Amino acid sequence: MEWLTTTTILDRLKNAQDHSAWSDFLERFRAPIARFSLKLGLPASDAEDVAQETLMAFLESYRKDAYDRGRGRLSQYLFGIAHNKILLARRKIAAREAQVGIAGDGTTFWSALPDKTAVQDKWDQEWREAVLRQGLEQVRREVSAQTFEAFRLVVLEQMQPVAVAQQLGMTRNAVFIAKHRVGTRLRELRAAFEEDS
């Protein structure tokens, strides 16, 4: 599968007839928004709803030219929408619980919310993890299974290169080359992703 830059996806989103652009957009941005929603305490079904509503709200504003890339990063624009959708979802949950008389722990809706800095930190962490996950998925498609496994074992599992070489039947130098090749490609993909986001 070809790596699509965020710029390419956004350009294609302008065309309402390009349904695959929406699929590519969902694939790229739905999961980090849903995971962020979960980290802020939403149940899984509500987190998925928030992700969908966030992306639909972005699409609507984007097609009305409300999103100006010159004024900020896409990640921060999405954060603003997602944060508002999460607050709305939490209000609805609190209202439902109040209607059915679910006894709470005495905290109010507002006091249960983390402060804005903590929320921003969670978003930034989730965004970095999403960029890494998507980069790893792309690199895995581009390199041999052995090259990727050498990288994974050395970098992600923190195994010694000598042990990885023995386990995979490679030379130690080949392990270092695999680590370098995959690491370089990941940095390129991250730069392309973040350049646009």
C-alpha positions as CSV (number, residue, x, y, z in Angstrom):
1,M,0.0,0.0,0.0
2,E,1.3,3.4,-0.9
3,W,2.0,5.9,1.8
4,L,-0.2,8.9,1.4
5,T,0.8,12.2,2.8
6,T,-1.7,14.1,4.9
7,T,-1.6,16.9,2.2
8,T,-2.7,14.3,-0.4
9,I,-5.5,13.1,1.7
10,L,-6.7,16.6,2.5
11,D,-6.6,17.7,-1.1
12,R,-8.7,14.7,-2.1
13,L,-11.2,15.4,0.7
14,K,-12.2,18.6,-1.1
15,N,-13.8,16.4,-3.7
16,A,-17.1,15.1,-2.2
17,Q,-17.2,12.3,-4.9
18,D,-13.8,10.8,-3.8
19,H,-15.1,8.3,-1.3
20,S,-11.8,6.6,-0.9
21,A,-10.4,9.9,0.4
22,W,-12.8,9.6,3.3
23,S,-11.7,6.0,4.0
24,D,-8.0,7.1,3.9
25,F,-8.8,10.0,6.3
26,L,-10.7,7.7,8.7
27,E,-7.9,5.2,8.6
28,R,-5.3,7.8,9.5
29,F,-7.1,9.8,12.2
30,R,-10.0,7.7,13.7
31,A,-7.9,5.5,16.0
32,P,-5.9,8.2,17.7
33,I,-9.1,10.2,18.4
34,A,-10.9,7.1,19.8
35,R,-7.9,6.2,22.0
36,F,-7.7,9.8,23.3
37,S,-11.4,9.6,24.1
38,L,-10.9,6.4,26.0
39,K,-8.0,8.0,28.0
40,L,-10.4,10.8,29.0
41,G,-12.8,8.3,30.4
42,L,-15.4,7.6,27.7
43,P,-16.7,4.1,27.2
44,A,-15.6,2.4,24.0
45,S,-18.9,3.0,22.1
46,D,-18.9,6.7,23.0
47,A,-15.2,7.0,22.1
48,E,-15.9,5.6,18.6
49,D,-18.9,8.0,18.3
50,V,-16.7,10.9,19.3
51,A,-14.0,9.9,16.7
52,Q,-16.6,9.7,14.0
53,E,-18.3,13.0,15.0
54,T,-14.9,14.7,15.3
55,L,-13.9,13.7,11.8
56,M,-17.3,14.6,10.3
57,A,-17.1,18.0,12.0
58,F,-13.6,18.5,10.6
59,L,-14.7,17.5,7.1
60,E,-17.6,19.9,7.2
61,S,-15.4,22.8,8.3
62,Y,-12.6,21.8,5.9
63,R,-15.0,21.9,3.0
64,K,-16.1,25.3,4.1
65,D,-12.5,26.5,4.2
66,A,-12.6,27.0,8.0
67,Y,-9.4,25.1,8.6
68,D,-6.4,27.3,7.6
69,R,-3.2,25.3,7.6
70,G,-1.3,28.6,7.9
71,R,-2.8,29.2,11.3
72,G,-1.9,25.9,13.0
73,R,-1.3,22.2,12.7
74,L,-4.0,19.8,11.8
75,S,-3.3,17.8,15.0
76,Q,-4.2,20.8,17.1
77,Y,-7.3,21.6,15.0
78,L,-8.4,18.0,15.5
79,F,-7.6,18.2,19.2
80,G,-9.9,21.2,19.6
81,I,-12.8,19.5,17.9
82,A,-12.2,16.2,19.7
83,H,-11.9,17.9,23.1
84,N,-15.2,19.7,22.5
85,K,-16.9,16.5,21.4
86,I,-15.6,14.6,24.4
87,L,-16.9,17.3,26.8
88,L,-20.3,17.1,25.1
89,A,-20.3,13.3,25.3
90,R,-19.3,13.4,29.0
91,R,-22.1,15.9,29.7
92,K,-24.6,13.6,28.0
93,I,-23.4,10.6,30.1
94,A,-23.6,12.7,33.3
95,A,-27.2,13.8,32.3
96,R,-28.2,10.1,31.6
97,E,-26.8,9.0,34.9
98,A,-28.6,11.8,36.7
99,Q,-31.9,10.9,35.0
100,V,-31.7,7.2,36.0
101,G,-30.5,8.1,39.5
102,I,-27.1,6.5,39.3
103,A,-25.3,7.4,42.5
104,G,-22.0,9.1,41.8
105,D,-19.0,9.5,44.0
106,G,-20.0,13.1,44.9
107,T,-17.9,14.7,42.2
108,T,-19.4,17.1,39.8
109,F,-19.1,16.8,36.0
110,W,-16.6,19.7,35.9
111,S,-14.4,18.6,38.8
112,A,-14.1,15.1,37.2
113,L,-12.4,16.6,34.1
114,P,-8.6,16.7,33.9
115,D,-7.1,20.2,33.5
116,K,-6.5,21.5,30.0
117,T,-2.7,21.0,30.2
118,A,-3.1,17.3,31.2
119,V,-5.6,16.8,28.4
120,Q,-3.2,18.4,25.9
121,D,-0.4,16.2,27.1
122,K,-2.6,13.1,26.6
123,W,-3.5,14.3,23.1
124,D,0.2,14.9,22.2
125,Q,1.2,11.5,23.5
126,E,-1.6,9.8,21.6
127,W,-0.7,11.7,18.4
128,R,3.0,10.6,18.7
129,E,2.0,7.0,19.3
130,A,-0.3,7.1,16.3
131,V,2.4,8.5,14.0
132,L,4.8,5.8,15.2
133,R,2.2,3.0,14.7
134,Q,1.3,4.1,11.2
135,G,4.9,4.6,10.3
136,L,5.8,1.1,11.6
137,E,2.9,-0.4,9.6
138,Q,4.1,1.3,6.4
139,V,7.7,0.3,6.9
140,R,6.7,-3.3,7.6
141,R,5.1,-3.3,4.1
142,E,8.2,-1.8,2.5
143,V,11.1,-4.0,3.9
144,S,11.7,-7.7,4.2
145,A,10.2,-9.5,7.2
146,Q,13.7,-10.3,8.5
147,T,14.8,-6.6,8.3
148,F,11.7,-5.4,10.1
149,E,12.1,-8.2,12.8
150,A,15.7,-7.2,13.4
151,F,14.7,-3.6,13.9
152,R,11.8,-4.6,16.1
153,L,13.9,-6.8,18.4
154,V,16.7,-4.3,18.7
155,V,14.8,-1.1,19.1
156,L,11.3,-2.1,20.4
157,E,12.3,-5.2,22.5
158,Q,15.7,-3.7,23.3
159,M,17.6,-7.0,22.6
160,Q,21.3,-7.0,22.1
161,P,22.3,-6.9,18.3
162,V,24.4,-10.1,18.8
163,A,21.5,-12.0,20.2
164,V,19.2,-10.8,17.4
165,A,21.8,-11.8,14.8
166,Q,21.9,-15.3,16.3
167,Q,18.2,-15.6,16.5
168,L,17.5,-14.4,13.0
169,G,20.6,-16.0,11.3
170,M,22.1,-12.7,10.3
171,T,25.4,-11.1,10.8
172,R,25.7,-8.4,13.5
173,N,26.5,-5.9,10.8
174,A,23.3,-6.9,8.9
175,V,21.3,-6.2,12.1
176,F,22.8,-2.7,12.4
177,I,22.0,-2.0,8.8
178,A,18.4,-3.2,9.2
179,K,18.1,-1.0,12.3
180,H,19.5,2.0,10.5
181,R,17.4,1.4,7.3
182,V,14.1,1.0,9.2
183,G,14.9,3.9,11.6
184,T,15.8,6.2,8.7
185,R,12.5,5.3,6.9
186,L,10.5,5.9,10.0
187,R,12.0,9.3,10.5
188,E,11.1,10.1,6.8
189,L,7.6,9.0,7.3
190,R,7.2,10.8,10.6
191,A,8.5,14.0,9.0
192,A,6.1,13.6,6.1
193,F,3.2,13.0,8.5
194,E,4.0,15.8,10.8
195,E,4.9,18.3,8.0
196,D,1.2,18.1,7.1
197,S,-0.3,17.6,10.5
